[in-house]
Amino acid sequence: MRLNDRAASEERLLNAAEELFSKIGYDRATTREIAKKSDVNIALINRYFDGKQGLLIALLKRKMERFKIEQLSYPEEATVTKEAVSYCASKIHGVCQDLSFVKIIFVQLLVDPKFSKKFKEQLTFSQKVNPLFLERMEKFRKAGKLKSSRTTEEICEPLELYAFSCVLFKIIMDNEPKDVVLKNLKNFVEDYIYRFDADRHKS
């Protein structure tokens, strides 16, 4: 099989798997159904992805690759604080749009040791913060608006972790309304970023 044929088959399998996982759940979606929906021979799922778990890992990898090149969903803000709040809010909005898939990943990590092992072996998270957000925050630093002996990435990583924890504990586990989560997130980010925002220390 030519490389372009394989790539096309892989893409159809991934698209079919994503749709079925979201509609009927990971456990209920069978490889036979995925193959039928994608019009690809079922044997190629094992050959290309090593089964359904491999399909889920490949889907996550694809989403992570898109994340690396994804443009921020909001315009550049005028202050450090507003930029940080908008970034964290955009993370929450983005995850909520893909919440069914995110839930599948979390559940599989918790209940399936084999999936968890593959997850750790095949996925790396060297880039913890969106590079475009870091770029914007660097502009504030160069303009004298972001003050700290820490690196920009060190400042931004806690924001990323807090947004992640909001998704996991507040939205997925506690089923808290998104507007309540966003309000509390705004308060946290404003308090956290205050020490670094030079404009807010001007009297």
C-alpha positions in Angstrom: 0.0 0.0 0.0 1.3 3.4 -0.9 2.1 5.9 1.8 -0.6 8.3 0.7 -3.2 5.5 0.7 -2.2 4.5 4.2 -2.4 8.1 5.4 -5.9 8.4 3.9 -7.0 5.2 5.6 -5.5 6.2 8.9 -7.3 9.6 8.7 -10.7 8.0 7.9 -10.2 5.5 10.8 -9.4 8.4 13.2 -12.3 10.5 12.1 -14.7 7.5 12.4 -13.3 6.6 15.8 -13.6 10.1 17.1 -17.2 10.4 16.0 -18.3 7.0 17.4 -16.4 7.6 20.7 -18.2 10.9 21.2 -21.6 9.6 20.2 -21.9 6.2 21.9 -18.8 6.1 24.2 -15.4 4.5 24.0 -16.5 1.2 25.6 -19.6 0.7 23.3 -17.8 1.6 20.1 -16.3 -1.5 18.5 -13.5 -1.8 16.0 -16.0 -3.4 13.6 -18.2 -0.4 13.7 -15.2 2.0 13.3 -14.0 0.0 10.3 -17.5 0.0 8.7 -18.0 3.7 9.2 -14.6 4.5 7.7 -14.9 2.0 4.9 -11.5 0.5 5.8 -10.6 -3.1 6.4 -10.9 -3.9 10.1 -7.5 -5.7 10.1 -5.8 -2.3 9.4 -6.9 -1.0 12.8 -4.5 -3.5 14.5 -1.9 -3.0 11.8 -1.8 0.8 12.0 -2.8 1.5 15.6 -2.5 -1.8 17.5 -6.2 -1.8 18.3 -8.8 0.5 19.8 -6.5 1.8 22.6 -4.0 2.8 19.9 -6.7 4.7 18.0 -7.6 6.7 21.1 -3.9 7.5 21.7 -3.5 8.5 18.1 -6.6 10.8 18.4 -5.1 12.5 21.4 -1.7 12.9 19.6 -3.6 14.5 16.7 -5.4 16.9 19.0 -2.1 17.8 20.7 -0.4 18.5 17.3 -3.3 20.8 16.4 -2.9 22.5 19.8 0.7 23.4 18.9 -0.3 25.4 15.8 -3.7 26.6 16.9 -4.2 30.3 17.0 -5.5 31.8 20.2 -9.3 32.4 20.1 -9.2 35.9 21.4 -7.4 39.2 20.4 -4.3 40.4 22.2 -5.2 42.2 25.4 -3.9 45.5 26.6 -2.7 44.3 30.1 -0.9 41.3 31.6 -3.9 40.6 33.8 -6.5 40.7 31.0 -4.3 38.5 28.8 -3.9 35.9 31.5 -7.6 35.9 32.3 -8.6 35.6 28.6 -6.1 32.8 28.0 -7.3 30.7 30.9 -11.0 31.3 30.0 -10.2 30.3 26.4 -8.8 27.0 27.7 -12.0 26.3 29.6 -14.2 27.2 26.6 -12.0 25.0 24.3 -12.2 21.9 26.6 -15.9 22.3 27.0 -16.4 22.1 23.3 -14.6 18.7 23.3 -15.7 17.6 26.8 -16.9 14.1 25.8 -13.5 13.2 24.4 -11.7 14.7 27.4 -13.9 12.6 29.7 -13.0 9.4 27.8 -9.3 10.1 28.3 -9.6 10.7 32.0 -11.8 7.7 32.6 -9.4 5.4 30.6 -6.5 6.7 32.6 -8.2 5.9 35.8 -9.7 2.5 35.0 -7.3 0.9 32.4 -3.7 0.3 33.5 -2.8 -0.8 29.9 -4.1 2.4 28.5 -2.3 4.4 31.2 1.0 2.6 30.3 0.6 3.3 26.6 -0.3 6.9 27.4 2.9 7.4 29.4 5.1 5.6 26.8 3.8 7.3 23.7 2.9 10.9 24.7 5.3 13.6 25.8 4.3 17.0 27.2 7.5 19.0 26.7 5.5 22.1 25.8 3.3 22.8 28.8 2.1 26.3 27.8 0.7 27.4 24.5 3.7 29.0 22.7 1.5 31.8 21.3 0.5 32.8 24.8 4.1 32.7 25.9 4.9 35.0 23.0 2.3 37.5 24.0 3.5 37.5 27.6 7.1 38.0 26.5 6.0 41.1 24.7 4.7 42.4 28.0 8.0 41.6 29.6 10.0 43.5 26.9 7.6 46.4 27.4 8.3 46.5 31.1 4.8 45.4 32.0 5.7 41.9 33.3 8.0 42.1 36.2 9.6 39.0 37.8 12.9 37.2 38.2 11.1 34.1 37.1 11.0 33.1 33.4 7.9 33.8 31.5 7.2 30.1 31.3 7.6 29.7 35.0 5.0 32.4 35.5 2.5 30.9 33.1 2.7 27.3 34.0 0.6 27.6 37.2 -2.1 29.3 35.1 -2.1 26.2 32.8 -2.2 23.9 35.8 -5.1 25.8 37.4 -7.1 25.7 34.2 -6.5 22.0 33.9 -7.6 21.4 37.5 -10.8 23.4 36.9 -11.6 21.1 34.0 -10.9 17.9 36.0 -12.3 18.7 39.4 -14.9 21.4 38.8 -16.4 20.6 35.4 -15.9 16.8 35.0 -16.0 15.5 38.6 -18.3 18.1 40.3 -20.3 19.0 37.2 -20.1 22.7 38.2 -21.7 25.1 35.8 -19.2 26.7 33.4 -20.1 30.3 34.2 -19.4 29.6 37.9 -16.1 28.0 37.0 -15.1 31.0 34.8 -16.0 33.5 37.6 -13.8 31.7 40.1 -11.1 31.3 37.6 -11.1 35.0 36.9 -10.7 35.8 40.6 -7.9 33.3 41.0 -6.0 34.5 37.9 -6.3 38.2 38.9 -5.0 37.5 42.4 -2.1 35.3 41.1 -0.9 37.6 38.3 -1.1 40.8 40.4 2.4 40.4 41.7 3.8 40.3 38.1 1.6 43.0 36.5 3.6 46.2 36.6 0.6 48.3 35.5 -1.4 47.3 38.6 1.4 48.5 40.9 1.3 52.0 39.5 -0.2 54.5 41.9 
